[in-house]
Amino acid sequence: MLHPEITSDETRAMHRVEGRVVIVTGSGQGVGRGMAHHLAKAGAAVVVADYQPDKAHRTCEELASLGAAHLEVEVDIRDPASVDAMVARTVAELGRVDAIINNAQTFRANAPVAEVQADDFDVFYRSGVLGTLRAMQAVHPHMRAAGWGRIVNFASSMGRVGGEGFAAYNASKEAIRALTRTAAREWAADGIVVNAIAPAAAPPRAVGSEHYDEFMRNCPMGRNGDPELDIGPVALFLCSDACRFLTGQTFMVDGGTFMWS
Ligand SMILES: NC(=O)c1ccc[n+]([C@@H]2O[C@H](COP(=O)([O-])OP(=O)(O)OC[C@H]3O[C@@H](n4cnc5c(N)ncnc54)[C@H](O)[C@@H]3O)[C@@H](O)[C@H]2O)c1
């Protein structure tokens, strides 16, 4: 079926996020910071939410120097009240919440299955799984009322392939993917699409590690991902109107490395 009633301007607008309000958790550094830059340069009002206020502030100064609309919010995604306050402030100050990118997760040293402790699970679950869940619950009423919403969660190739030595992290990331699929089904009728990104954009601290070397050996494109230029455009698509018939999916944004497994 063709749509002669859809103009060129409307078609271009589908692929844009101008005027959209997008929360990016963990945007004080790394992948979140890169996505915040990409979305802001594309015209979104970005809520820079992080539990390291100095880093969130740095990202906001960068966005301010671009002349981009933004809001700085200190949030600890492990604390449900803090997550609720982040969303409430977003709506109070920017008038709406169109999309949320649940990128933040608190890390700790990983352990293999034989050694992993409940305490390790607590760190990864409270921040990754429960933090993502609470954020989804907090934005849902606003998105449902608008009849439109975009939720992007963060998974990992390590979880998908069961990478050795990352028991609690892997379990938390696969739980996030399960939550993504469940919400995708439950909220499709509300006009909300829910997807996940599994990125490969190792921070400088990981370069030279065994895991990083394995990634480089198996990456068809032979390079590390760039948070702004490689992960950012996928996040933008998943937050746009163009992402209208995809939900519950995980996008492996890793230069094709997923094909090794
Ligand atoms: N970088 C990669 O190659 C890679 C690979 C697979 C998955 N991931 C996932 O992508 C996401 C981003 O990864 P990254 O490498 O940029 O991580 P990072 O550790 O560099 O940055 C995480 C950001 O989240 C913030 N944060 C952590 N805990 C928080 C909390 N409780 N409340 C609020 N903010 C909190 C940190 O302050 C930091 O700014 C994570 O979910 C990670 O698991 C990354």
The ligand as a MOL file (V3000), in Angstrom:
LIG
                    3D

  0  0  0     0  0            999 V3000
M  V30 BEGIN CTAB
M  V30 COUNTS 44 48 0 0 0
M  V30 BEGIN ATOM
M  V30 1 N 30.9390 -0.2580 26.6510 0
M  V30 2 C 30.6740 -1.4330 26.0920 0
M  V30 3 O 31.3750 -1.9120 25.1830 0
M  V30 4 C 29.4870 -2.2250 26.5590 0
M  V30 5 C 29.3380 -3.5580 26.1380 0
M  V30 6 C 28.1910 -4.2560 26.5070 0
M  V30 7 C 27.2210 -3.6280 27.2670 0
M  V30 8 N 27.4090 -2.3410 27.6840 0 CHG=1
M  V30 9 C 26.3630 -1.7010 28.4700 0
M  V30 10 O 26.1820 -0.3750 27.9990 0
M  V30 11 C 25.8850 0.4920 29.0950 0
M  V30 12 C 26.8990 1.6220 29.1780 0
M  V30 13 O 28.1860 1.0820 29.2640 0
M  V30 14 P 29.4740 2.0110 29.4800 0
M  V30 15 O 30.6380 1.2100 29.0440 0
M  V30 16 O 29.2440 3.3370 28.8920 0 CHG=-1
M  V30 17 O 29.4880 2.1140 31.0940 0
M  V30 18 P 30.3010 3.1520 32.0130 0
M  V30 19 O 30.5870 2.4290 33.3010 0
M  V30 20 O 31.4460 3.7700 31.2750 0
M  V30 21 O 29.2330 4.3090 32.3040 0
M  V30 22 C 28.1030 4.0170 33.0830 0
M  V30 23 C 27.4960 5.3330 33.5250 0
M  V30 24 O 26.3700 5.0140 34.3590 0
M  V30 25 C 26.4450 5.7280 35.5750 0
M  V30 26 N 25.8450 4.9150 36.6400 0
M  V30 27 C 26.3040 3.7500 37.1500 0
M  V30 28 N 25.5260 3.3270 38.1510 0
M  V30 29 C 24.5280 4.2700 38.2740 0
M  V30 30 C 23.4350 4.4040 39.1420 0
M  V30 31 N 23.1980 3.5110 40.0980 0
M  V30 32 N 22.6200 5.4660 38.9930 0
M  V30 33 C 22.8570 6.3940 38.0210 0
M  V30 34 N 23.8990 6.3300 37.1820 0
M  V30 35 C 24.7300 5.2740 37.3090 0
M  V30 36 C 27.9340 5.9560 35.8070 0
M  V30 37 O 28.1560 7.0640 36.6850 0
M  V30 38 C 28.4410 6.1850 34.3880 0
M  V30 39 O 28.3460 7.5390 34.0080 0
M  V30 40 C 25.8520 -0.4140 30.3330 0
M  V30 41 O 24.5410 -0.8420 30.5720 0
M  V30 42 C 26.7300 -1.5740 29.9260 0
M  V30 43 O 26.4660 -2.7460 30.6520 0
M  V30 44 C 28.5220 -1.6260 27.3560 0
M  V30 END ATOM
M  V30 BEGIN BOND
M  V30 1 1 1 2
M  V30 2 2 2 3
M  V30 3 1 2 4
M  V30 4 1 4 5
M  V30 5 2 4 44
M  V30 6 2 5 6
M  V30 7 1 6 7
M  V30 8 2 7 8
M  V30 9 1 8 9
M  V30 10 1 8 44
M  V30 11 1 9 10
M  V30 12 1 9 42
M  V30 13 1 10 11
M  V30 14 1 11 12
M  V30 15 1 11 40
M  V30 16 1 12 13
M  V30 17 1 13 14
M  V30 18 2 14 15
M  V30 19 1 14 16
M  V30 20 1 14 17
M  V30 21 1 17 18
M  V30 22 2 18 19
M  V30 23 1 18 20
M  V30 24 1 18 21
M  V30 25 1 21 22
M  V30 26 1 22 23
M  V30 27 1 23 24
M  V30 28 1 23 38
M  V30 29 1 24 25
M  V30 30 1 25 26
M  V30 31 1 25 36
M  V30 32 1 26 27
M  V30 33 1 26 35
M  V30 34 2 27 28
M  V30 35 1 28 29
M  V30 36 1 29 30
M  V30 37 2 29 35
M  V30 38 1 30 31
M  V30 39 2 30 32
M  V30 40 1 32 33
M  V30 41 2 33 34
M  V30 42 1 34 35
M  V30 43 1 36 37
M  V30 44 1 36 38
M  V30 45 1 38 39
M  V30 46 1 40 41
M  V30 47 1 40 42
M  V30 48 1 42 43
M  V30 END BOND
M  V30 END CTAB
M  END
